[in-house]
């Protein structure tokens, strides 16, 4: 998990750098537009150069974030299932308690927390236990899920790759809000919290507070 938390943290760091880069670009553009020594044509050329530099640096940050997601994806969703006696014991314990009607959330959590980041272990356990407990109980752990019920009452399996592919899409289009939301889901499912996530969250709260303070209040 140490390598994964480094990678998720690096994505949060890059998102913060992206915001700083955007603020610096917008400030530079405003300075150019306010420069009375430049003609309109000169201003347009300066702004275009600034824009090209901004796009180049922004794309570089995005590429780094996507590379990090690819490594996380490979680490989490690229590993095949390997037999585990401990997992078999956990499955048997949960099934026994559930069938007896005495399974508690604490019992389930105690057993399942042992396999954080081992996606195929959870997929295997979910399939083995779906007759005893609702499959939704695994949602806090798995990146894979099931689609809606079809006319035959069956649900299609949705690959864990879908989660990471969607995260990459949000990064590629510069949607930091949704990327941060999915990245938070990623860390939560893995049972980790990077320092960079804490820093990012603190900055977003501070920015929101500043916006509120600068917004005129209606009486």
C-alpha positions as CSV (number, residue, x, y, z in Angstrom):
1,X,0.0,0.0,0.0
2,X,2.9,2.4,0.5
3,X,3.6,2.7,-3.2
4,X,-0.1,3.2,-3.9
5,X,-0.4,6.0,-1.3
6,X,2.6,7.7,-2.9
7,X,0.9,7.6,-6.3
8,X,-2.5,8.9,-5.0
9,X,-0.6,11.6,-3.2
10,X,1.3,12.6,-6.3
11,X,-2.0,13.0,-8.1
12,X,-3.4,15.3,-5.4
13,X,-0.1,17.3,-5.6
14,X,-0.4,17.6,-9.4
15,X,-3.9,18.9,-9.1
16,X,-2.8,21.6,-6.7
17,X,0.0,22.5,-9.1
18,X,-2.6,22.6,-11.9
19,X,-4.6,25.1,-10.0
20,X,-1.6,27.3,-9.3
21,X,-0.6,27.1,-12.9
22,X,-4.1,28.3,-14.0
23,X,-4.0,31.1,-11.5
24,X,-0.6,32.2,-12.7
25,X,-1.7,32.1,-16.3
26,X,-4.9,34.1,-15.6
27,X,-2.9,36.7,-13.7
28,X,-0.3,37.0,-16.5
29,X,-3.1,37.4,-19.1
30,X,-4.6,40.2,-17.1
31,X,-1.3,41.9,-16.8
32,X,-0.8,41.8,-20.6
33,X,-4.3,43.1,-21.2
34,X,-3.7,46.0,-18.8
35,X,-0.4,46.9,-20.5
36,X,-0.9,50.2,-22.3
37,X,2.4,50.0,-24.0
38,X,1.2,47.1,-26.2
39,X,-1.1,47.3,-29.2
40,X,-4.1,45.1,-29.5
41,X,-2.2,42.9,-31.9
42,X,0.8,42.8,-29.5
43,X,-1.5,41.8,-26.6
44,X,-3.0,39.0,-28.7
45,X,0.4,37.6,-29.5
46,X,1.5,37.8,-25.9
47,X,-1.6,36.1,-24.7
48,X,-1.2,33.3,-27.3
49,X,2.3,32.7,-26.2
50,X,1.2,32.5,-22.6
51,X,-1.7,30.2,-23.6
52,X,0.7,27.8,-25.4
53,X,3.0,27.7,-22.4
54,X,0.1,27.1,-20.1
55,X,-1.3,24.2,-22.2
56,X,2.2,22.6,-22.5
57,X,2.8,22.6,-18.7
58,X,-0.8,21.6,-18.0
59,X,-0.6,18.7,-20.4
60,X,2.6,17.6,-18.7
61,X,1.0,17.5,-15.3
62,X,-2.0,15.6,-16.7
63,X,0.3,13.0,-18.3
64,X,2.0,12.5,-15.0
65,X,-1.3,12.0,-13.2
66,X,-2.5,9.5,-15.8
67,X,0.7,7.6,-15.5
68,X,0.2,7.4,-11.7
69,X,-3.4,6.2,-12.2
70,X,-2.1,3.5,-14.6
71,X,0.3,2.3,-11.9
72,X,-2.4,2.2,-9.3
73,X,-4.7,0.4,-11.8
74,X,-2.1,-2.2,-12.5
75,X,-1.4,-2.7,-8.8
76,X,-5.0,-3.1,-7.8
77,X,-6.9,-4.5,-10.8
78,X,-4.1,-6.2,-12.7
79,X,-3.4,-8.9,-10.1
80,X,-5.0,-12.3,-10.6
81,X,-6.7,-14.2,-7.7
82,X,-4.3,-16.4,-5.8
83,X,-5.6,-19.0,-3.3
84,X,-5.5,-17.8,0.3
85,X,-6.3,-20.0,3.3
86,X,-6.9,-16.9,5.3
87,X,-9.5,-15.6,2.9
88,X,-11.2,-19.0,2.8
89,X,-11.4,-18.8,6.6
90,X,-12.8,-15.3,6.5
91,X,-15.4,-16.3,4.0
92,X,-16.4,-19.4,6.1
93,X,-16.6,-17.2,9.2
94,X,-18.8,-14.6,7.6
95,X,-21.1,-17.1,5.9
96,X,-21.5,-19.0,9.2
97,X,-22.4,-15.9,11.2
98,X,-24.6,-14.5,8.4
99,X,-26.6,-17.7,8.0
100,X,-27.0,-17.8,11.8
101,X,-28.3,-14.2,11.7
102,X,-25.6,-12.9,14.0
103,X,-23.2,-11.3,11.6
104,X,-22.4,-7.7,12.8
105,X,-20.8,-4.9,10.8
106,X,-17.9,-5.1,13.1
107,X,-17.4,-8.8,12.4
108,X,-17.6,-8.2,8.6
109,X,-15.2,-5.2,8.7
110,X,-12.7,-7.0,10.9
111,X,-12.4,-9.8,8.4
112,X,-12.6,-7.8,5.2
113,X,-10.2,-5.1,6.2
114,X,-7.4,-7.7,6.0
115,X,-7.6,-7.7,2.2
116,X,-7.5,-4.0,1.3
117,X,-6.2,-3.5,-2.2
118,X,-6.7,-7.2,-3.2
119,X,-9.5,-6.7,-5.6
120,X,-9.8,-10.2,-6.9
121,X,-9.9,-11.5,-3.3
122,X,-13.0,-9.3,-2.7
123,X,-14.5,-10.4,-6.0
124,X,-14.1,-14.1,-5.0
125,X,-15.4,-13.5,-1.5
126,X,-18.4,-11.5,-2.9
127,X,-19.3,-14.3,-5.3
128,X,-19.0,-17.0,-2.5
129,X,-21.1,-15.0,-0.1
130,X,-23.8,-13.5,-2.3
131,X,-26.3,-16.1,-1.1
132,X,-25.7,-15.1,2.5
133,X,-25.2,-11.3,2.5
134,X,-26.0,-8.5,0.1
135,X,-23.3,-7.9,-2.5
136,X,-23.6,-4.2,-1.7
137,X,-21.7,-4.8,1.5
138,X,-18.5,-5.0,-0.6
139,X,-19.0,-1.6,-2.2
140,X,-16.8,0.0,0.4
141,X,-13.9,-2.3,-0.7
142,X,-14.2,-3.1,-4.4
143,X,-13.7,-1.1,-7.5
144,X,-15.7,-3.6,-9.5
145,X,-19.5,-3.7,-9.1
146,X,-22.7,-4.9,-10.8
147,X,-25.0,-3.3,-13.3
148,X,-28.7,-3.0,-13.1
149,X,-30.9,-6.1,-13.2
150,X,-31.9,-7.3,-16.7
151,X,-35.2,-8.9,-17.7
152,X,-33.9,-12.2,-16.5
153,X,-33.1,-10.9,-13.1
154,X,-29.3,-11.0,-13.7
155,X,-26.7,-8.3,-13.2
156,X,-23.7,-7.8,-15.4
157,X,-20.3,-7.6,-13.8
158,X,-18.6,-4.2,-14.2
159,X,-14.8,-4.5,-14.3
160,X,-12.7,-2.6,-11.7
161,X,-10.9,-1.0,-14.7
162,X,-14.0,1.2,-15.3
163,X,-13.3,3.1,-12.1
164,X,-9.7,3.9,-13.1
165,X,-10.6,4.6,-16.7
166,X,-13.2,7.2,-15.6
167,X,-10.7,8.8,-13.3
168,X,-8.3,9.1,-16.2
169,X,-11.0,10.7,-18.3
170,X,-11.7,13.3,-15.7
171,X,-8.0,14.1,-15.5
172,X,-7.6,14.3,-19.2
173,X,-10.4,16.9,-19.6
174,X,-9.2,18.9,-16.5
175,X,-12.2,18.2,-14.3
176,X,-10.4,18.4,-11.0
177,X,-13.6,18.3,-9.0
178,X,-14.7,14.9,-10.3
179,X,-11.1,13.6,-10.4
180,X,-10.7,14.5,-6.7
181,X,-14.0,12.9,-5.8
182,X,-13.0,9.6,-7.5
183,X,-9.5,9.8,-6.0
184,X,-11.1,10.1,-2.6
185,X,-13.2,7.0,-3.4
186,X,-10.0,5.3,-4.4
187,X,-8.2,6.0,-1.1
188,X,-11.3,5.2,0.9
189,X,-11.6,1.8,-0.7
190,X,-8.0,1.1,0.0
191,X,-8.3,2.2,3.6
192,X,-5.6,4.9,3.1
193,X,-5.4,8.7,3.3
194,X,-2.4,10.5,1.9
195,X,-1.0,13.7,3.4
196,X,-1.5,15.3,0.0
197,X,-5.2,14.5,0.2
198,X,-5.4,16.3,3.5
199,X,-3.6,19.3,2.1
200,X,-5.8,19.4,-1.0
201,X,-9.0,19.2,1.1
202,X,-7.7,22.0,3.4
203,X,-7.0,24.2,0.4
204,X,-10.4,23.6,-1.1
205,X,-12.1,24.4,2.2
206,X,-10.1,27.6,2.5
207,X,-10.9,28.6,-1.0
208,X,-14.6,28.0,-0.4
209,X,-14.5,30.0,2.8
210,X,-12.8,32.9,0.9
211,X,-15.5,32.8,-1.7
212,X,-18.2,32.9,0.9
213,X,-16.6,35.8,2.7
214,X,-16.3,37.8,-0.6
215,X,-19.9,37.1,-1.6
216,X,-22.3,39.9,-0.7
217,X,-25.0,38.8,1.7
218,X,-28.6,39.4,0.8
219,X,-30.6,41.0,3.6
